[in-house]
Amino acid sequence: MNAVATIGLAGLALSAAVYALSVAARARLRRSGPRAAVPGFAPPVSIVKPLCGIDEELAENLESFYRLDYEAYEVIFSFASGDDPAYRVARAVADRHPGVRSIFVFDAREPGGNAKVNRLAAALRFARHRLVLFSDGNVRVRPDFLGRAVAFFADPSVGLVSHLFRAAGPVSLASRLEASYLNGCLQPGTALVAGLLDLPCVVGKSILVSQRALQATGGIAVLRDYLAEDFLLGRAVRRAGYRVALSADDLDTTEVRKRARPVWERHRRWAMMRRRLGGPLYAGELLASPLLWFAAAMAAPSAGARVAAGALLALRWGIELFSAPRGSGALSWRDAAVLPLRDLGAAAVFWAGLLGRGVAWRGRPLVIGKETRILRKAA
């Protein structure tokens, strides 16, 4: 058997084995975390929403935060300007729920290159409670979400909790491909990195952090010139002596009718960030695309080797399909048809992450360096 086919078969077998480990890590994570709110433990929470533009199904997403089954919380919206179209949506949702304290912060100052951190820092000046939840506009939660998340803090050593998330509601082909990549590749991979390697793998869609832990890191503003503020915040909280937890209590993120270009730009940016943060671990993402390993293995002159390659590819995809969570955002059998195209996209994203330093984020061209430091705005 030639060298290309041998490498292809080995890579395919390794892809299936590592994916099985990822699924096991995700299952273990689900078993290990709190499964319900802790009776008698419900400290008030400040929910901070930095918004910029209209996310898909924004009103429904924001509405879910006003229907939380939790005793005491406030919602703080942060904008660069009152002209932001998301303000009108947030204002209308808040007006429908006068019983929940809502605050609207407008601050156009950009002291750092990361506009999201600038919005968070502006909002935190108005946060009254010792626990703060940072949450994006495309996140939708269930009524019991906050009580379950806060339950981690019954352990005083916990300083920060982030959540796995799953893409929900895809309609367009680009959104379906993205959902398949997020749910089938990145989500179990995140569980593997956090569970098996014990690294603080913080996902910025939802971060619940104590004010004490945040202050111990120097505050969110110290990250205003880094693009990966979520990951770096988790690492800083760990270094400050607090425990960083990852909850498998999945959150939904709306990925409905996106076009191909924004999806590509988003995942190229994320890949470039992971390369700068993961170092040698980034090479492991080559295993996220079993189809390319399969193509190499099919160069084998032996019919038996080619059959083995087909069986390994079926095993890898089968593990993904059978292990997918049920319900909203789950990978279903109808998504199986996009797996080959998804794998090609995952391979393209990996290689794109190795090239260049310029990225686009919400229409802003940026150049990033070591640890995702924003060096300057791109020309």
C-alpha positions as CSV (number, residue, x, y, z in Angstrom):
1,M,0.0,0.0,0.0
2,N,1.4,3.4,-0.9
3,A,2.3,6.1,1.6
4,V,-0.6,8.4,0.7
5,A,-3.2,5.6,1.3
6,T,-1.5,4.6,4.5
7,I,-1.5,8.1,5.9
8,G,-5.1,8.5,4.8
9,L,-6.2,5.3,6.6
10,A,-4.3,6.2,9.8
11,G,-5.8,9.7,9.7
12,L,-9.3,8.4,9.2
13,A,-9.0,5.9,12.1
14,L,-7.6,8.7,14.3
15,S,-10.4,11.0,13.3
16,A,-13.0,8.4,14.3
17,A,-11.2,7.6,17.6
18,V,-10.8,11.3,18.6
19,Y,-14.4,12.1,17.8
20,A,-15.5,9.2,19.9
21,L,-13.4,10.6,22.8
22,S,-15.0,14.0,22.2
23,V,-18.5,12.6,22.4
24,A,-17.6,10.8,25.6
25,A,-16.2,14.0,27.0
26,R,-19.4,15.8,26.2
27,A,-21.5,13.1,27.8
28,R,-19.3,13.2,30.9
29,L,-19.7,16.9,31.1
30,R,-23.4,16.6,31.1
31,R,-23.3,14.1,33.9
32,S,-20.9,16.1,36.1
33,G,-22.5,19.5,36.3
34,P,-25.5,20.6,38.4
35,R,-28.8,19.3,37.0
36,A,-31.0,21.8,38.8
37,A,-31.0,25.0,40.8
38,V,-29.7,24.7,44.3
39,P,-32.6,25.2,46.8
40,G,-32.1,28.4,48.8
41,F,-29.2,29.6,46.7
42,A,-30.3,32.3,44.2
43,P,-28.1,35.4,44.4
44,P,-29.2,38.2,42.1
45,V,-27.7,38.5,38.7
46,S,-26.9,41.4,36.3
47,I,-27.4,40.3,32.7
48,V,-25.3,42.3,30.3
49,K,-26.2,42.4,26.6
50,P,-23.7,44.2,24.3
51,L,-25.7,44.7,21.1
52,C,-24.7,45.9,17.6
53,G,-27.1,45.5,14.8
54,I,-30.0,43.1,14.3
55,D,-29.2,39.5,15.0
56,E,-31.5,36.9,13.5
57,E,-34.7,36.6,15.6
58,L,-33.3,39.2,18.1
59,A,-36.7,40.0,19.7
60,E,-37.4,36.3,20.4
61,N,-33.9,35.8,21.8
62,L,-34.2,38.8,24.1
63,E,-37.7,37.8,25.2
64,S,-36.3,34.5,26.5
65,F,-34.2,36.5,29.0
66,Y,-37.3,38.2,30.4
67,R,-39.0,34.8,31.0
68,L,-36.4,33.3,33.3
69,D,-37.7,31.4,36.2
70,Y,-35.4,33.3,38.6
71,E,-36.2,35.6,41.5
72,A,-34.0,38.6,41.1
73,Y,-32.1,39.8,38.1
74,E,-31.6,42.9,36.0
75,V,-30.9,43.3,32.2
76,I,-28.4,45.9,31.0
77,F,-28.2,46.7,27.3
78,S,-25.1,48.4,26.0
79,F,-24.9,50.2,22.7
80,A,-22.4,52.5,21.0
81,S,-25.3,54.7,19.9
82,G,-29.1,55.1,20.3
83,D,-29.3,54.9,16.5
84,D,-28.4,51.3,16.6
85,P,-31.4,49.4,15.2
86,A,-31.1,46.8,17.9
87,Y,-32.0,49.5,20.5
88,R,-35.6,49.8,19.2
89,V,-36.0,46.0,19.4
90,A,-34.5,45.8,22.9
91,R,-36.6,48.8,24.1
92,A,-39.8,47.2,22.8
93,V,-39.0,43.9,24.6
94,A,-38.1,45.6,27.8
95,D,-41.3,47.7,27.8
96,R,-43.4,44.5,27.7
97,H,-41.8,43.4,31.0
98,P,-41.9,46.4,33.4
99,G,-41.4,44.0,36.3
100,V,-37.8,43.4,35.3
101,R,-35.3,46.2,35.9
102,S,-33.8,47.2,32.5
103,I,-31.0,49.7,31.9
104,F,-29.9,51.1,28.5
105,V,-26.3,52.3,28.3
106,F,-25.0,54.4,25.3
107,D,-21.3,55.0,25.0
108,A,-19.6,55.6,21.7
109,R,-16.1,55.7,23.1
110,E,-13.8,53.0,21.7
111,P,-10.8,52.9,24.0
112,G,-9.8,49.5,22.7
113,G,-9.9,47.6,19.4
114,N,-12.5,45.1,20.7
115,A,-15.9,46.9,20.4
116,K,-17.7,44.2,22.4
117,V,-15.3,44.7,25.4
118,N,-15.9,48.4,25.1
119,R,-19.6,47.9,25.4
120,L,-19.2,45.4,28.3
121,A,-16.9,47.8,30.2
122,A,-19.4,50.6,29.8
123,A,-22.3,48.5,31.0
124,L,-20.5,47.1,34.0
125,R,-20.5,50.5,35.7
126,F,-24.2,50.1,36.2
127,A,-24.3,46.4,37.3
128,R,-25.5,46.1,40.9
129,H,-25.1,42.4,41.6
130,R,-22.1,40.2,42.4
131,L,-22.8,37.8,39.6
132,V,-22.7,39.1,36.0
133,L,-23.9,37.3,32.9
134,F,-22.4,38.3,29.6
135,S,-24.6,37.2,26.7
136,D,-24.8,37.8,23.0
137,G,-27.8,38.9,21.0
138,N,-28.2,35.6,19.1
139,V,-28.5,33.5,22.3
140,R,-31.9,32.1,23.4
141,V,-32.3,30.4,26.8
142,R,-34.9,28.2,28.6
143,P,-36.7,29.5,31.7
144,D,-34.6,27.3,34.0
145,F,-31.3,28.4,32.5
146,L,-30.2,31.0,35.0
147,G,-30.9,28.9,38.1
148,R,-28.9,26.0,36.7
149,A,-26.0,28.2,35.8
150,V,-25.9,30.0,39.2
151,A,-25.9,26.6,40.9
152,F,-22.2,26.2,40.0
153,F,-21.4,29.1,42.3
154,A,-22.7,27.2,45.3
155,D,-19.1,26.0,45.2
156,P,-17.2,29.2,46.4
157,S,-14.1,28.2,44.4
158,V,-16.0,28.8,41.1
159,G,-15.3,32.1,39.5
160,L,-16.7,31.7,36.0
161,V,-19.1,29.4,34.1
162,S,-19.5,29.3,30.4
163,H,-21.8,27.1,28.3
164,L,-21.7,24.9,25.2
165,F,-24.0,26.2,22.6
166,R,-25.8,24.7,19.6
167,A,-27.0,26.3,16.4
168,A,-30.7,26.2,16.0
169,G,-33.2,26.7,13.2
170,P,-31.1,26.6,10.0
171,V,-33.0,27.3,6.8
172,S,-30.5,28.4,4.2
173,L,-27.8,26.1,3.0
174,A,-25.1,28.3,4.5
175,S,-26.8,28.2,7.9
176,R,-27.3,24.5,7.7
177,L,-23.6,24.0,6.9
178,E,-22.7,26.3,9.8
179,A,-25.0,24.5,12.2
180,S,-23.5,21.1,11.2
181,Y,-20.0,22.5,11.8
182,L,-20.8,24.1,15.1
183,N,-22.9,21.2,16.5
184,G,-21.0,18.4,15.0
185,C,-17.4,19.6,15.2
186,L,-16.8,22.6,17.4
187,Q,-19.1,21.6,20.3
188,P,-17.7,18.1,21.0
189,G,-14.2,19.5,20.4
190,T,-14.7,22.1,23.0
191,A,-15.9,19.5,25.5
192,L,-12.8,17.4,24.7
193,V,-10.4,20.3,25.3
194,A,-12.1,21.3,28.5
195,G,-12.7,17.9,29.8
196,L,-9.8,15.7,28.8
197,L,-7.1,18.4,28.7
198,D,-8.5,20.5,31.6
199,L,-8.1,23.8,29.8
200,P,-10.3,26.7,30.6
201,C,-12.2,26.7,27.2
202,V,-14.5,29.6,27.6
203,V,-17.2,30.2,25.0
204,G,-18.3,33.9,24.8
205,K,-21.9,33.3,23.9
206,S,-22.7,33.1,27.6
207,I,-20.3,33.8,30.5
208,L,-21.5,34.0,34.1
209,V,-18.7,35.4,36.2
210,S,-18.4,36.7,39.8
211,Q,-17.5,40.4,40.2
212,R,-14.8,39.2,42.7
213,A,-13.1,37.0,40.1
214,L,-13.5,39.7,37.4
215,Q,-11.8,42.2,39.7
216,A,-9.0,39.8,40.5
217,T,-8.1,39.7,36.8
218,G,-8.0,43.5,36.5
219,G,-11.4,43.8,35.0
220,I,-12.8,43.2,31.6
221,A,-11.3,46.4,30.2
222,V,-7.8,44.9,30.3
223,L,-8.9,42.7,27.4
224,R,-10.1,45.6,25.2
225,D,-7.3,45.1,22.7
226,Y,-7.7,41.4,22.3
227,L,-10.2,39.7,19.9
228,A,-10.6,36.5,22.0
229,E,-11.7,38.2,25.2
230,D,-13.7,35.2,26.2
231,F,-10.9,32.6,26.2
232,L,-8.4,35.0,27.7
233,L,-10.9,36.0,30.5
234,G,-11.3,32.3,31.4
235,R,-7.5,31.9,31.5
236,A,-7.1,35.0,33.7
237,V,-9.8,33.8,36.1
238,R,-8.0,30.4,36.4
239,R,-4.7,32.1,37.0
240,A,-6.3,34.3,39.7
241,G,-7.0,31.1,41.6
242,Y,-10.7,30.5,40.7
243,R,-12.2,27.5,39.1
244,V,-13.5,27.9,35.6
245,A,-16.4,25.5,34.7
246,L,-17.9,24.6,31.4
247,S,-21.6,23.7,31.5
248,A,-23.1,21.2,29.0
249,D,-26.5,22.9,29.6
250,D,-26.7,23.8,25.9
251,L,-27.8,27.2,24.8
252,D,-29.4,27.8,21.4
253,T,-27.9,30.3,19.0
254,T,-30.1,31.3,16.1
255,E,-28.5,30.5,12.7
256,V,-31.3,30.7,10.3
257,R,-30.9,32.4,6.9
258,K,-27.2,33.4,6.7
259,R,-25.4,33.8,3.4
260,A,-22.2,32.0,2.6
261,R,-19.8,35.0,2.8
262,P,-20.6,36.1,6.4
263,V,-20.4,32.4,7.5
264,W,-17.0,32.0,5.8
265,E,-15.7,35.3,7.3
266,R,-16.9,34.3,10.8
267,H,-15.3,30.9,10.8
268,R,-12.1,32.1,9.2
269,R,-11.8,34.6,12.0
270,W,-12.5,32.0,14.6
271,A,-9.9,29.7,13.1
272,M,-7.2,32.4,13.1
273,M,-8.0,33.0,16.7
274,R,-7.8,29.3,17.7
275,R,-4.5,29.0,15.9
276,R,-3.0,31.9,17.9
277,L,-4.4,30.6,21.2
278,G,-4.0,26.8,20.7
279,G,-0.5,26.6,19.3
280,P,0.3,23.0,18.5
281,L,-3.2,21.9,19.5
282,Y,-4.6,23.6,16.5
283,A,-3.2,20.8,14.3
284,G,-5.7,18.5,15.9
285,E,-8.4,20.3,13.9
286,L,-7.1,18.5,10.8
287,L,-9.1,15.5,12.2
288,A,-12.4,17.4,12.0
289,S,-12.6,16.6,8.2
290,P,-12.6,12.8,7.8
291,L,-13.6,13.1,4.1
292,L,-10.1,14.3,3.1
293,W,-8.5,11.4,4.9
294,F,-10.9,9.1,3.2
295,A,-10.0,10.5,-0.2
296,A,-6.3,9.8,0.5
297,A,-7.1,6.3,1.7
298,M,-9.0,5.6,-1.5
299,A,-5.6,5.8,-3.3
300,A,-4.8,2.3,-1.9
301,P,-4.4,-0.4,-4.6
302,S,-6.1,-3.0,-2.3
303,A,-9.8,-3.4,-2.5
304,G,-9.8,-4.4,1.2
305,A,-8.1,-1.2,2.2
306,R,-10.7,0.8,0.3
307,V,-13.5,-1.1,2.0
308,A,-11.9,-0.4,5.4
309,A,-11.7,3.3,4.5
310,G,-15.4,3.4,3.7
311,A,-16.2,1.6,6.9
312,L,-14.1,4.1,8.9
313,L,-15.8,7.1,7.3
314,A,-19.2,5.5,8.0
315,L,-18.2,5.0,11.6
316,R,-17.0,8.5,12.0
317,W,-20.2,10.0,10.6
318,G,-22.4,7.5,12.3
319,I,-21.0,8.4,15.7
320,E,-21.8,12.0,15.0
321,L,-25.3,11.3,13.9
322,F,-26.2,8.9,16.7
323,S,-24.7,11.0,19.4
324,A,-26.3,14.3,18.3
325,P,-28.5,15.8,21.0
326,R,-32.2,15.6,20.3
327,G,-34.5,18.6,20.2
328,S,-33.8,22.2,19.1
329,G,-30.5,22.6,17.2
330,A,-29.8,18.9,17.0
331,L,-28.1,17.3,14.0
332,S,-30.8,15.2,12.4
333,W,-30.8,12.6,9.7
334,R,-31.8,15.1,7.1
335,D,-28.5,16.9,7.8
336,A,-26.5,13.8,6.8
337,A,-26.6,14.9,3.1
338,V,-24.6,18.0,3.9
339,L,-21.8,16.2,5.8
340,P,-19.5,15.8,2.8
341,L,-19.8,19.5,1.9
342,R,-19.4,20.4,5.6
343,D,-16.2,18.4,5.8
344,L,-14.8,20.2,2.8
345,G,-15.7,23.5,4.4
346,A,-14.0,22.4,7.7
347,A,-10.8,21.6,5.9
348,A,-10.9,25.0,4.1
349,V,-11.5,26.7,7.4
350,F,-8.5,24.9,9.0
351,W,-6.1,26.0,6.2
352,A,-7.5,29.5,6.1
353,G,-6.7,29.8,9.8
354,L,-3.0,29.4,9.0
355,L,-2.9,32.2,6.5
356,G,-2.9,36.0,6.9
357,R,-3.5,38.2,9.9
358,G,-6.4,40.4,8.7
359,V,-10.0,39.6,9.7
360,A,-13.4,41.2,9.4
361,W,-15.6,41.5,12.4
362,R,-19.0,43.2,12.2
363,G,-17.8,45.2,9.2
364,R,-14.6,46.2,10.9
365,P,-11.3,45.2,9.3
366,L,-8.7,44.2,11.9
367,V,-5.2,42.9,12.0
368,I,-4.5,40.4,14.8
369,G,-1.2,39.2,16.3
370,K,-0.1,37.0,19.2
371,E,-2.9,35.8,21.5
372,T,-5.3,37.6,19.2
373,R,-4.0,41.1,20.1
374,I,-5.5,43.7,17.8
375,L,-2.5,45.4,16.3
376,R,-4.4,47.9,14.2
377,K,-7.3,48.3,11.9
378,A,-6.7,46.9,8.5
379,A,-6.3,49.3,5.6
